[in-house]
Amino acid sequence: MNKEGKHVNVSKLFRLKEHQTSVKQEVLAGFTSFFTIAYIVIVNPLILADAGMPYYGVLLATIFTTALGCFLMGFYANAPIILTPGMGVNAFFTYTVVQGMGLSWQEALAAVIVSGILFLIVASTRLKNILSDSIPDSLKHSITVGIGLFLTFIGLQKGGLIEASSKTFVKLGHLNSPTALLTLIGLVITLFLFSRNMKGSFIIGIAVTCVIGYVTGFAHVAAETHRTLPFAPFKALFFGADFHGLMKGSFWIAAFSLTMIITFENMGLLHGLLPDSKKFPKAFQANAASSILSGILGTSPTISTVESAAGIAEGGRTGLTSIVTGILFLISIAVAPFLTLIPDGAIAPVLIIIGGLMVQNIQHIPLSDFTEGFPAFLIMALIPLTYSIVDGLAFGFIAYPLLKIAVGQRKQIPLPLYIIALLFLINFVFHSIV
């Protein structure tokens, strides 16, 4: 088959014309998503290593899980969402499930598989529609805004523009530091390109900022311990789940906690990220299936990553964006030890700009109605301030029915929303006593 025929088949497969996009636009979006989220290949193994898991084994598991998750999302849901082991969930896996509850990492992987199965049951039945329809529009829009603020906060941190403070918790960073200077330079360049509607503005911004960083000395080459990845540690993780803990109460507490976190976090993320809400059911199911694969391959559950917004902002509208990102993750096996060459100062500007775009959804929230606006405000504020999407959601979902009851509007609240609020409340009580 000639190249033109292949191009036509790809266009039909992903319905590019219907989505008003092109192969070039989707590929650019895929590259942008990859470079924005590539840090997970380095960071996820660092966190799971604290659970006693082999670093390079988790690194490969992260790559394989992300690639397969992206392929599931791309081919099944035709959505430009990137699935990768979630930040926050990996910390819960290590520091709560393993270190706090006393499960071995093998038992924790089994809990991941069980939670993924429960998630898939929700995603494949009417439960997903019941849960989705019960969430008020004000809360859905606030999730988008909260995630945008969270992305901005992460970008400001990565870029050295803000830093931790023992007195005020956070403060302005040292703007004369190499990372901060590179971030500011990259922000100016990327804003200029993006504001002029230049195709590929984010990926060009990352590339140009990388070059400037190494030419000026603002970015430094990280020390390499391996030039090729050892595959032996991955064998210990692949199908390494241990189900002997099924009789432990702590196992089921871990499994149900993980189920609630990944179900509601992914529901919130997909509502906030998907350009086409009609793709939610299949995207939700792909997300659940990917969570099961996570436990089988040897890592914490996958999440519809907030960095997907970078590819979407670059023009990604279909699953081809996810497929391209998944392929790039597989290719990264050959260059994974060199991914640390992408400086934080090159990634931070993209996250900051995407955050600014997502915050625009605040205009759809009826802030003049306190019973709608205040729960939304809690979600927007507490997602970044607690550094946790699920905790931010919890405060808003608990406050919403309380305020409606207080003003005599309890009939406006669907029964599932009461149940969701109660589950979040129980989760808070449980974690306060563990």
HELIX and SHEET records of a PDB file:
HELIX    1   1 LYS A    3  PHE A   14  1                                  12    
HELIX    2   2 VAL A   23  ILE A   37  1                                  15    
HELIX    3   3 ILE A   40  ALA A   49  1                                  10    
HELIX    4   4 TYR A   55  LEU A   72  1                                  18    
HELIX    5   5 MET A   73  ALA A   77  3                                   5    
HELIX    6   6 VAL A   89  ALA A   91  1                                   3    
HELIX    7   7 PHE A   92  VAL A   98  3                                   7    
HELIX    8   8 TRP A  105  ALA A  123  1                                  19    
HELIX    9   9 ARG A  126  SER A  134  1                                   9    
HELIX   10  10 ASP A  137  LYS A  158  1                                  22    
HELIX   11  11 PRO A  178  SER A  195  1                                  18    
HELIX   12  12 SER A  201  THR A  216  1                                  16    
HELIX   13  13 ALA A  232  LEU A  237  1                                   6    
HELIX   14  14 PHE A  243  MET A  247  5                                   5    
HELIX   15  15 GLY A  249  LEU A  273  1                                  25    
HELIX   16  16 SER A  277  LYS A  279  5                                   3    
HELIX   17  17 PHE A  280  LEU A  297  1                                  18    
HELIX   18  18 SER A  308  ALA A  313  1                                   6    
HELIX   19  19 GLY A  319  VAL A  335  1                                  17    
HELIX   20  20 ALA A  336  LEU A  341  5                                   6    
HELIX   21  21 ASP A  344  MET A  358  1                                  15    
HELIX   22  22 VAL A  359  HIS A  364  5                                   6    
HELIX   23  23 PHE A  370  LEU A  385  1                                  16    
HELIX   24  24 ILE A  389  ALA A  406  1                                  18    
HELIX   25  25 ARG A  410  GLN A  412  5                                   3    
HELIX   26  26 LEU A  415  ILE A  433  1                                  19    
SHEET    1   A 2 LEU A  83  PRO A  85  0                                        
SHEET    2   A 2 THR A 302  SER A 304 -1                                        
SHEET    1   B 2 ILE A 162  SER A 165  0                                        
SHEET    2   B 2 PHE A 169  LEU A 172 -1                                        
END                                                                             
